[in-house]
Amino acid sequence: MDEEGPLRQKLVPAVERSSIILDIVAEAKRYPTVSDLARETGLPKSTVHGLCMTLTHLGLLMRRPDQTYVLGPHLLKWSNAFDRQTDIAAEFAALWDQSQVASDAIVSLCILDELDVVFIAARQRSALERFAVRPGMRLPAAFCAAGKAILARWPDHEVQRAFKSFPAPLTDRSVADLGAFSEELRQIRSAGVAVEIGQCQRGVTNFGAPVLNSLNRTVAAVLVSVDAEEVATAEMQDLAAHASGLAGRLSRRLGAEAGV
């Protein structure tokens, strides 16, 4: 059975159509007219005209002198309220409580502060012997999978400018220099998940995935840590998928577009 069927039957058509129009205006490469919107939605022009008039009256759209439409200022009020009411750490905790993860893994939420990652929340069912996670803990972003996941979303020239002086290694497995680090970031961009083995702490493998906000900007990273360097391929894939999935769900709760 299609799970969306019962839900879709309860949707108010005018509200759904208004949402579609706002999405089209937001994504349009040029300002659309009523005719453009009618063509995009497949709705009668008279229906679209009425919806646009209502949205304009409510401040959700603005009509330009050439009869084209742009987003209205009332949306900014909603955007500011969304940011104000969203607590990333609380959203992370709620998602972790609903998720399934191996009992011997620690799942953390990290943010970037200059060139360090700072742990702001962690959930664990058992402590790791080698990796004691606590809120406020800092690690060099170049060596931690969470930092790598965030920095992989930076352009290469920004990474090179930030790392004019490369940090001293934490272990004998820490990435050695900017050239090797840049290659790591290219691989992470392709894979979508950062995997780091023993670079922060010998005997620990970390998996990092970026968290995006409503502007699709990277605001944090989810880090999944296990107390081993020798991890079976299937388990590596499961832990990477868990980090990526949790980061994706957290991103959507923060308003990011699906699939970004």
N, C-alpha and C positions, 0 to 999 in steps of 0.2 A: 504493500500500500504506500502511496505517495504521502509522506509525512507532512508535506506542505499543503496538501489538499484542504484539510479542515481549516488550517490557518488562513489560506487565501480566501475561503468563503466568508470569513469574518471581516476582511479588509473593506474599508469604506472606499469606493471607487474614486471619488473626488480627491481624497487625501493621497491615494496611491498615484493618481495621475499628476497631482501637483508635485509630488516628490520626484517623479520621472522628469518633469519639466525643469525643476531646479537642477537636477543632475545634468541634463543636457546643456543648460545655460552655463553651468560650472565648467563643463569639459569642452565647450565649443571653442574652436580656433578663431572664429569670428562671431561678432554679436548676432544672434539669431532674431529673425522676425517671427510674427505669428505664423506666417506661411511655412517658414523653416521648421518651426516646432510642430505644426500640424503634420508635415511630411515625416518628421522623425518619429513621432508618436503613433501615426496612423489614425489620429483622432480627427473629427470634423473641425474645420477652421473656427466655427462658431463656438464650439466647446473650448478650444484652446484659448480663444479670445476672452471668454468669460473667466477661465482659470487665471490667465495672466492679469486681468483687471483686478481680481481678488487678491492675488499675490502681491501686486503693486500697491494696492490699498493697505496691505498688512506690512509693507516694508520689506518683503522677502524678494521682490524684484524691483528694478527701476527701469522706466521706459525712457530711452534716449530720444533726442529731437528727431532722429531719422527713423523712429518707430521700431528700433531694435531694443533688445532687452539685456540687462546685466543683473548680477546678483545685488540684492538690496542690503541696506545697513542693518536691518533687524537680525540678519544671520550672524553678524559679528557679536551681537549680544548673546546669542545662543552659544557661539563658539567660546566666548570668554567664560560663560557660565559652565560649559562642559569642562574646560581646563581647570576651573576653580573647584569643581565638585569631584574631579577625578584624582584619586590618590593611588599612584602607581604601586606603592608598597602594599596597600590594602588589596588592590586588585590582584597582585601577585599571590598574596597569601590565600585569597579566596580560590584562585585557580589551582594552586598546589593542593589544597584540601580536596579538590574534586578529581585530581589526577592520579594515575597509577604509575609508580616508579619503583625500581628495585630498592629493597629495604636498606641496602648498604650504600646508597648514593645520597649525596647532599645536593640540593637544588638551591642556588643562590641568585639574587638579583643584584647587579652591579651597575654603577654609573661611571662615566669618565670624568676625572678631575685633572685637568691639564694632561699629563702623560701617565697618570696612574688610574687604575680602576679602584673604586671604593665599594665595598660590600655594604649594601643598605638593608638587606633582608636575607634570611636563609631559613630553609625548612629541611629538617632531617629526621629520619627515624632512628638513626644510630650514628654516632660520631665516627669519623675516619681517624685511624691511628696517626697518620702523618699530616693531616690537613685539618687543622682546627679553625673552622670558619666562625667569624663573629662580626656583627655589624660595626662598621667603622674601619675594618681591616683594609689596608692598602697594598696593592701589588703593582709592579711596573706593567703597563698595558702591553708592552711589546712581548712579554713572556706569558701572559695569562690569556686563556682562550676567550674570556669575556672581552678583554681589551682588543684582541685580534679581530673578533667579530664586529666590534664597533668601528675600528680603524679601517677595516676592509671596505667600508662604505665611504671612506674619504677618497678623493682623487689622489693619484700618485704624487702630484706636485705638492699637495698639502702635507702628505706623509713625509716626503723628503725635506720639506722646510721645517717640520716639527722635530725631526730626528737628526738635526745637524750633529748632535753629540749622542751617540747610542749608549744606552745604560749598561752598566756592568752586569754580567750574567748572574743569575741566582743559583744555577746548577750547571753541571757540565753538559747538560742537554739544552740549555737556553740558546735561542737563536743568536748567532754570533755578531751579525752586523746588519746594516741597513739593506744591503743587496739581498741577503738571504731572507730578511724580514719582508721585503717587497715581493719576493717570489712567493712566500707564504700567503701574503694577502691576495695575490692573484689567484692562487689555488682556492682560497676561502671564498672569493667572489664567485668562482665557478661552482663550488660545492654547496654554498649557502650556509655552511656550518663550519666553525673553527674547531679543530681537534688539536690538542696540545698534550704531549706525553712527557711528563717529568721536567718541564721547563720552569715551573714555579717551585715544585717540590718533588724530589725523586720519589718514585713509587706511586705517584698520583697521575691519573689521566683526567683531563678536563675537556668538556664539550661546551662551546659557546655559540649563541645565536642572538642576533640583534632584535631589539624591541623598538618599534616605531610609534610615533604619536599621530594625531589627527592631521598633521601637515606632512606625514610620511617622512619625518626627520628621526634619526636615531637618537633615542633618549636613554637607552639602557641596554643591558644584555642579560640573558638568562645563562647561568653556568651550572652544568651538571658535572659533579665530581665523583670519581670512584677510586677506591684505594688499591690501585694496581696499575702496572705499566704493561703487563701482558694481558690484553683483553681479546677474547675471541672475536672474529670478524662479525659474526651475527650479533653479538652483544654490542659491539662498536656501532653497528648500524642502528640498533634499537635505541641506544643512548643518544646518538646524534639526532635521530628522529624525534625523540622525546624533547630534547632541548629546542629543536626547531619548532615542534608543534606547540610547546608551551609558550615560546616567544611569539609565535604567530597568533595564538589565542589572546595573549596579553595585548599585543598590538591592536587587534580588532576591538578589544574592550576600551582601548585608548582612542579609538576612532580612525585607525589607519585603514587604508583600502585593502581589501582582500587580495592576496597574491603579490603584494608589493614587498 
